[in-house]
Amino acid sequence: MAVWNVPLTSDKSGAHFPACGNQGLSLFPLSVWPQLGMALRLSPREMQIVQGVFEDRKEESIAYELGISPHTVNTYFQRLYAKLRVSSRPQLILRVMAEYLTMASLGMSCAQATDEGPTWRSAQAGAQ
């Protein structure tokens, strides 16, 4: 079974890891991240990359935190962009936020997000 609630942590020391940590995660309640991952059909590792984006981390910082190479992080970005049909970090953020707002407006639970599969695209199609 996949582990969805695996936020990046700031327990490493150094200039790139401020003590306050996880600032971006406060945009959404922690319980929402697993729901977003399932609704967007992203893997746990892809969600860790997305969380890194919301924390405004650079590829090198995300790579260090996850114990992978910056090249691998870049590969994850390319896959995320393709999956979510975006082409930049700002678009990625908007896409994730749009999914969150769609879920919130529909009052979706985690089970609804995975079983019924409504996504931002399907909600947009229904609105037209």
MODELLER restraints for C-alpha pairs under 7 A, 6 or more apart:
rsr = mdl.restraints
at = mdl.atoms
rsr.add(forms.Gaussian(group=physical.xy_distance, feature=features.Distance(at['CA:2:A'], at['CA:44:A']), mean=6.68, stdev=0.5))
rsr.add(forms.Gaussian(group=physical.xy_distance, feature=features.Distance(at['CA:3:A'], at['CA:44:A']), mean=6.20, stdev=0.5))
rsr.add(forms.Gaussian(group=physical.xy_distance, feature=features.Distance(at['CA:4:A'], at['CA:34:A']), mean=4.77, stdev=0.5))
rsr.add(forms.Gaussian(group=physical.xy_distance, feature=features.Distance(at['CA:4:A'], at['CA:37:A']), mean=6.92, stdev=0.5))
rsr.add(forms.Gaussian(group=physical.xy_distance, feature=features.Distance(at['CA:4:A'], at['CA:44:A']), mean=5.20, stdev=0.5))
rsr.add(forms.Gaussian(group=physical.xy_distance, feature=features.Distance(at['CA:5:A'], at['CA:33:A']), mean=6.49, stdev=0.5))
rsr.add(forms.Gaussian(group=physical.xy_distance, feature=features.Distance(at['CA:5:A'], at['CA:34:A']), mean=5.51, stdev=0.5))
rsr.add(forms.Gaussian(group=physical.xy_distance, feature=features.Distance(at['CA:6:A'], at['CA:48:A']), mean=6.72, stdev=0.5))
rsr.add(forms.Gaussian(group=physical.xy_distance, feature=features.Distance(at['CA:7:A'], at['CA:48:A']), mean=6.08, stdev=0.5))
rsr.add(forms.Gaussian(group=physical.xy_distance, feature=features.Distance(at['CA:7:A'], at['CA:51:A']), mean=6.76, stdev=0.5))
rsr.add(forms.Gaussian(group=physical.xy_distance, feature=features.Distance(at['CA:8:A'], at['CA:48:A']), mean=6.38, stdev=0.5))
rsr.add(forms.Gaussian(group=physical.xy_distance, feature=features.Distance(at['CA:8:A'], at['CA:52:A']), mean=6.87, stdev=0.5))
rsr.add(forms.Gaussian(group=physical.xy_distance, feature=features.Distance(at['CA:9:A'], at['CA:21:A']), mean=6.98, stdev=0.5))
rsr.add(forms.Gaussian(group=physical.xy_distance, feature=features.Distance(at['CA:9:A'], at['CA:22:A']), mean=6.83, stdev=0.5))
rsr.add(forms.Gaussian(group=physical.xy_distance, feature=features.Distance(at['CA:10:A'], at['CA:17:A']), mean=5.63, stdev=0.5))
rsr.add(forms.Gaussian(group=physical.xy_distance, feature=features.Distance(at['CA:10:A'], at['CA:19:A']), mean=6.88, stdev=0.5))
rsr.add(forms.Gaussian(group=physical.xy_distance, feature=features.Distance(at['CA:10:A'], at['CA:21:A']), mean=5.26, stdev=0.5))
rsr.add(forms.Gaussian(group=physical.xy_distance, feature=features.Distance(at['CA:16:A'], at['CA:61:A']), mean=6.82, stdev=0.5))
rsr.add(forms.Gaussian(group=physical.xy_distance, feature=features.Distance(at['CA:22:A'], at['CA:55:A']), mean=6.21, stdev=0.5))
rsr.add(forms.Gaussian(group=physical.xy_distance, feature=features.Distance(at['CA:23:A'], at['CA:55:A']), mean=5.86, stdev=0.5))
rsr.add(forms.Gaussian(group=physical.xy_distance, feature=features.Distance(at['CA:24:A'], at['CA:54:A']), mean=4.71, stdev=0.5))
rsr.add(forms.Gaussian(group=physical.xy_distance, feature=features.Distance(at['CA:24:A'], at['CA:55:A']), mean=4.07, stdev=0.5))
rsr.add(forms.Gaussian(group=physical.xy_distance, feature=features.Distance(at['CA:25:A'], at['CA:51:A']), mean=6.85, stdev=0.5))
rsr.add(forms.Gaussian(group=physical.xy_distance, feature=features.Distance(at['CA:25:A'], at['CA:54:A']), mean=6.75, stdev=0.5))
rsr.add(forms.Gaussian(group=physical.xy_distance, feature=features.Distance(at['CA:25:A'], at['CA:55:A']), mean=6.77, stdev=0.5))
rsr.add(forms.Gaussian(group=physical.xy_distance, feature=features.Distance(at['CA:35:A'], at['CA:110:A']), mean=5.15, stdev=0.5))
rsr.add(forms.Gaussian(group=physical.xy_distance, feature=features.Distance(at['CA:35:A'], at['CA:113:A']), mean=6.72, stdev=0.5))
rsr.add(forms.Gaussian(group=physical.xy_distance, feature=features.Distance(at['CA:36:A'], at['CA:100:A']), mean=6.70, stdev=0.5))
rsr.add(forms.Gaussian(group=physical.xy_distance, feature=features.Distance(at['CA:37:A'], at['CA:43:A']), mean=6.92, stdev=0.5))
rsr.add(forms.Gaussian(group=physical.xy_distance, feature=features.Distance(at['CA:37:A'], at['CA:47:A']), mean=6.10, stdev=0.5))
rsr.add(forms.Gaussian(group=physical.xy_distance, feature=features.Distance(at['CA:38:A'], at['CA:113:A']), mean=6.55, stdev=0.5))
rsr.add(forms.Gaussian(group=physical.xy_distance, feature=features.Distance(at['CA:38:A'], at['CA:114:A']), mean=5.84, stdev=0.5))
rsr.add(forms.Gaussian(group=physical.xy_distance, feature=features.Distance(at['CA:39:A'], at['CA:113:A']), mean=5.00, stdev=0.5))
rsr.add(forms.Gaussian(group=physical.xy_distance, feature=features.Distance(at['CA:39:A'], at['CA:114:A']), mean=6.02, stdev=0.5))
rsr.add(forms.Gaussian(group=physical.xy_distance, feature=features.Distance(at['CA:39:A'], at['CA:117:A']), mean=6.56, stdev=0.5))
rsr.add(forms.Gaussian(group=physical.xy_distance, feature=features.Distance(at['CA:39:A'], at['CA:119:A']), mean=6.09, stdev=0.5))
rsr.add(forms.Gaussian(group=physical.xy_distance, feature=features.Distance(at['CA:40:A'], at['CA:119:A']), mean=6.82, stdev=0.5))
rsr.add(forms.Gaussian(group=physical.xy_distance, feature=features.Distance(at['CA:46:A'], at['CA:76:A']), mean=6.64, stdev=0.5))
rsr.add(forms.Gaussian(group=physical.xy_distance, feature=features.Distance(at['CA:49:A'], at['CA:62:A']), mean=6.97, stdev=0.5))
rsr.add(forms.Gaussian(group=physical.xy_distance, feature=features.Distance(at['CA:52:A'], at['CA:62:A']), mean=6.05, stdev=0.5))
rsr.add(forms.Gaussian(group=physical.xy_distance, feature=features.Distance(at['CA:59:A'], at['CA:70:A']), mean=5.74, stdev=0.5))
rsr.add(forms.Gaussian(group=physical.xy_distance, feature=features.Distance(at['CA:59:A'], at['CA:73:A']), mean=6.18, stdev=0.5))
rsr.add(forms.Gaussian(group=physical.xy_distance, feature=features.Distance(at['CA:59:A'], at['CA:74:A']), mean=6.94, stdev=0.5))
rsr.add(forms.Gaussian(group=physical.xy_distance, feature=features.Distance(at['CA:60:A'], at['CA:70:A']), mean=5.26, stdev=0.5))
rsr.add(forms.Gaussian(group=physical.xy_distance, feature=features.Distance(at['CA:63:A'], at['CA:69:A']), mean=5.37, stdev=0.5))
rsr.add(forms.Gaussian(group=physical.xy_distance, feature=features.Distance(at['CA:63:A'], at['CA:70:A']), mean=5.15, stdev=0.5))
rsr.add(forms.Gaussian(group=physical.xy_distance, feature=features.Distance(at['CA:63:A'], at['CA:73:A']), mean=6.05, stdev=0.5))
rsr.add(forms.Gaussian(group=physical.xy_distance, feature=features.Distance(at['CA:81:A'], at['CA:87:A']), mean=5.52, stdev=0.5))
rsr.add(forms.Gaussian(group=physical.xy_distance, feature=features.Distance(at['CA:86:A'], at['CA:92:A']), mean=6.07, stdev=0.5))
rsr.add(forms.Gaussian(group=physical.xy_distance, feature=features.Distance(at['CA:98:A'], at['CA:120:A']), mean=6.75, stdev=0.5))
rsr.add(forms.Gaussian(group=physical.xy_distance, feature=features.Distance(at['CA:99:A'], at['CA:119:A']), mean=6.67, stdev=0.5))
rsr.add(forms.Gaussian(group=physical.xy_distance, feature=features.Distance(at['CA:99:A'], at['CA:120:A']), mean=5.20, stdev=0.5))
rsr.add(forms.Gaussian(group=physical.xy_distance, feature=features.Distance(at['CA:102:A'], at['CA:120:A']), mean=6.40, stdev=0.5))
